[in-house]
C-alpha cells in the first residue's frame, strides 16, 4: 500500500491560506484606526509639540503677534531664556521647583 505525500511544488497539493487580512478586512481596520490616529494627533501630539514651541517665545495670549499662529512681533523669540530663568535663584523659580517636587511626590504616591 502506498501513501501519497504532497510535495511543495505539486499542483495537486492542498493550498495553504496566506496569513493576513483580506482586502475588505484591511479597509475596515484602517477605517477604524484612522480616527484614533487623528484624535491622538490633534489632542495629544499637537499640544505636546505646541508647548515645546511656545517655550522658546515670550508668549502671552493677550498680546497679538505676527506670522505663524501669533508668534513673533509682540511675542518675540527668546530662545532658552525661559529655561534659564527657572534655574535662577529667584522666588518664581523656587516656587516652580517646589511645584515640580510636589507633583513628583504626588505622582509617586498615586502609584504606591
MARGUMI-715497 format. One record per residue (C-alpha): residue number from 1; residue in three letters; x, z, y. Coordinates in Angstrom, 1 decimal, m for minus. Each point is the difference from the previous one (the first is absolute). Example, Ala and Ser with C-alpha at 12.3 -4.5 7.8 and 13.67 -1.06 7.14 Angstrom:
BEGIN
<pos = 1&code = ala&u = 12.3&w = 7.8&v = m4.5>
<pos = 2&code = ser&u = 1.4&w = m0.7&v = 3.4>
//
This chain:
BEGIN
<pos = 1&code = unk&u = 0.0&w = 0.0&v = 0.0>
<pos = 2&code = unk&u = 1.4&w = m1.0&v = 3.4>
<pos = 3&code = unk&u = m0.7&w = 1.7&v = 3.3>
<pos = 4&code = unk&u = m0.1&w = m1.9&v = 3.2>
<pos = 5&code = unk&u = 2.1&w = 1.4&v = 2.9>
<pos = 6&code = unk&u = m0.6&w = m1.2&v = 3.5>
<pos = 7&code = unk&u = 3.1&w = m1.4&v = 1.6>
<pos = 8&code = unk&u = 0.3&w = 0.2&v = 3.8>
<pos = 9&code = unk&u = 0.1&w = m3.7&v = 0.5>
<pos = 10&code = unk&u = m2.7&w = m0.7&v = m2.6>
<pos = 11&code = unk&u = m3.1&w = m1.7&v = 1.5>
<pos = 12&code = unk&u = m2.1&w = 1.8&v = m2.6>
<pos = 13&code = unk&u = 1.2&w = 3.4&v = 1.1>
<pos = 14&code = unk&u = m2.6&w = 2.2&v = 1.8>
<pos = 15&code = unk&u = 0.5&w = 0.0&v = 3.8>
<pos = 16&code = unk&u = 1.0&w = 3.1&v = 1.7>
<pos = 17&code = unk&u = m2.0&w = 0.9&v = 3.1>
<pos = 18&code = unk&u = 2.2&w = 0.3&v = 3.1>
<pos = 19&code = unk&u = 0.1&w = 3.4&v = 1.5>
<pos = 20&code = unk&u = m1.2&w = 0.1&v = 3.6>
<pos = 21&code = unk&u = m3.1&w = m0.7&v = 2.0>
<pos = 22&code = unk&u = m2.1&w = m3.1&v = m0.1>
<pos = 23&code = unk&u = m0.5&w = m1.8&v = 3.4>
<pos = 24&code = unk&u = m3.4&w = 1.5&v = 0.6>
<pos = 25&code = unk&u = 1.4&w = 3.5&v = m0.6>
<pos = 26&code = unk&u = 3.0&w = m0.6&v = 2.2>
<pos = 27&code = unk&u = m2.3&w = m1.0&v = 2.9>
<pos = 28&code = unk&u = m2.1&w = 3.1&v = m0.6>
<pos = 29&code = unk&u = 3.2&w = 2.3&v = 0.0>
<pos = 30&code = unk&u = 1.3&w = m1.6&v = 3.3>
<pos = 31&code = unk&u = m3.5&w = 0.2&v = 1.5>
<pos = 32&code = unk&u = 0.0&w = 3.7&v = m0.8>
<pos = 33&code = unk&u = 3.6&w = 0.7&v = 1.2>
<pos = 34&code = unk&u = 0.1&w = m1.9&v = 3.2>
<pos = 35&code = unk&u = m2.5&w = 2.3&v = 1.9>
<pos = 36&code = unk&u = 2.0&w = 3.0&v = m1.2>
<pos = 37&code = unk&u = 3.3&w = m1.5&v = 1.2>
<pos = 38&code = unk&u = m1.6&w = m0.9&v = 3.4>
<pos = 39&code = unk&u = m1.4&w = 3.5&v = 0.3>
<pos = 40&code = unk&u = 3.4&w = 1.6&v = m0.8>
<pos = 41&code = unk&u = 1.7&w = m2.4&v = 2.4>
<pos = 42&code = unk&u = m2.4&w = 0.7&v = 2.9>
<pos = 43&code = unk&u = m0.5&w = 3.7&v = m0.4>
<pos = 44&code = unk&u = 3.3&w = 1.2&v = m1.5>
<pos = 45&code = unk&u = 2.9&w = m2.5&v = 0.4>
<pos = 46&code = unk&u = m0.8&w = m1.2&v = 3.6>
<pos = 47&code = unk&u = m0.3&w = 3.5&v = 1.5>
<pos = 48&code = unk&u = 3.3&w = 1.1&v = m1.6>
<pos = 49&code = unk&u = 1.8&w = m3.0&v = 1.4>
<pos = 50&code = unk&u = m1.7&w = 0.4&v = 3.4>
<pos = 51&code = unk&u = 1.1&w = 3.7&v = 0.3>
<pos = 52&code = unk&u = 3.6&w = m1.1&v = m0.6>
<pos = 53&code = unk&u = m0.3&w = m2.8&v = 2.6>
<pos = 54&code = unk&u = m1.6&w = 2.4&v = 2.6>
<pos = 55&code = unk&u = 2.8&w = 2.6&v = m0.6>
<pos = 56&code = unk&u = 2.4&w = m2.4&v = 1.8>
<pos = 57&code = unk&u = m2.1&w = m0.2&v = 3.1>
<pos = 58&code = unk&u = m1.1&w = 2.4&v = 2.7>
<pos = 59&code = unk&u = m3.6&w = m0.7&v = m0.8>
<pos = 60&code = unk&u = m3.1&w = 1.5&v = 1.5>
<pos = 61&code = unk&u = m3.4&w = m1.4&v = m0.7>
<pos = 62&code = unk&u = m1.0&w = 0.7&v = 3.7>
<pos = 63&code = unk&u = 2.7&w = m2.3&v = 1.3>
<pos = 64&code = unk&u = m0.7&w = m3.7&v = m0.3>
<pos = 65&code = unk&u = 3.0&w = m1.9&v = m1.4>
<pos = 66&code = unk&u = 0.8&w = m3.7&v = m0.1>
<pos = 67&code = unk&u = 0.8&w = m2.3&v = m2.9>
<pos = 68&code = unk&u = m0.6&w = 0.8&v = m3.7>
<pos = 69&code = unk&u = m2.8&w = 2.6&v = m0.5>
<pos = 70&code = unk&u = 0.7&w = 1.7&v = 3.4>
<pos = 71&code = unk&u = 3.7&w = 0.7&v = m0.6>
<pos = 72&code = unk&u = 2.5&w = m0.7&v = 2.7>
<pos = 73&code = unk&u = m0.7&w = 0.1&v = 3.8>
<pos = 74&code = unk&u = m1.2&w = 3.5&v = 0.7>
<pos = 75&code = unk&u = 0.6&w = 1.0&v = m3.6>
<pos = 76&code = unk&u = 3.8&w = m0.7&v = m0.1>
<pos = 77&code = unk&u = 2.3&w = m0.3&v = m3.0>
<pos = 78&code = unk&u = 2.1&w = 3.2&v = m0.2>
<pos = 79&code = unk&u = 1.7&w = m0.4&v = m3.4>
<pos = 80&code = unk&u = 1.0&w = 3.2&v = m1.7>
<pos = 81&code = unk&u = m0.7&w = 2.2&v = 3.0>
<pos = 82&code = unk&u = m3.2&w = 1.5&v = m1.6>
<pos = 83&code = unk&u = 2.1&w = 1.0&v = m3.0>
<pos = 84&code = unk&u = 2.9&w = 1.5&v = 1.9>
<pos = 85&code = unk&u = m2.4&w = 2.0&v = 2.2>
<pos = 86&code = unk&u = m1.5&w = 1.6&v = m3.1>
<pos = 87&code = unk&u = 3.5&w = 1.1&v = m1.1>
<pos = 88&code = unk&u = 0.9&w = 1.4&v = 3.5>
<pos = 89&code = unk&u = m0.3&w = 3.7&v = 0.7>
<pos = 90&code = unk&u = m3.2&w = 0.0&v = 2.1>
<pos = 91&code = unk&u = m3.2&w = 1.9&v = m0.4>
<pos = 92&code = unk&u = m1.9&w = m3.1&v = m1.0>
<pos = 93&code = unk&u = 2.6&w = m0.8&v = m2.7>
<pos = 94&code = unk&u = m0.2&w = 3.6&v = m1.3>
<pos = 95&code = unk&u = m3.8&w = m0.3&v = m0.2>
<pos = 96&code = unk&u = 0.4&w = m3.3&v = m1.9>
<pos = 97&code = unk&u = 2.4&w = 1.5&v = m2.5>
<pos = 98&code = unk&u = m2.2&w = 3.0&v = m0.5>
<pos = 99&code = unk&u = m3.0&w = m2.2&v = m0.7>
<pos = 100&code = unk&u = 2.0&w = m2.1&v = m2.4>
<pos = 101&code = unk&u = 1.2&w = 3.1&v = m1.8>
<pos = 102&code = unk&u = m3.6&w = 1.4&v = m0.2>
<pos = 103&code = unk&u = m1.3&w = m3.4&v = m1.3>
<pos = 104&code = unk&u = 2.7&w = 0.0&v = m2.8>
<pos = 105&code = unk&u = m0.9&w = 3.6&v = m0.9>
<pos = 106&code = unk&u = m3.7&w = m0.7&v = m0.2>
<pos = 107&code = unk&u = 0.6&w = m3.2&v = m2.0>
<pos = 108&code = unk&u = 2.2&w = 2.0&v = m2.5>
<pos = 109&code = unk&u = m2.6&w = 2.8&v = m0.3>
<pos = 110&code = unk&u = m2.8&w = m2.5&v = m0.7>
<pos = 111&code = unk&u = 2.0&w = m1.4&v = m2.9>
<pos = 112&code = unk&u = 0.7&w = 3.5&v = m1.5>
//
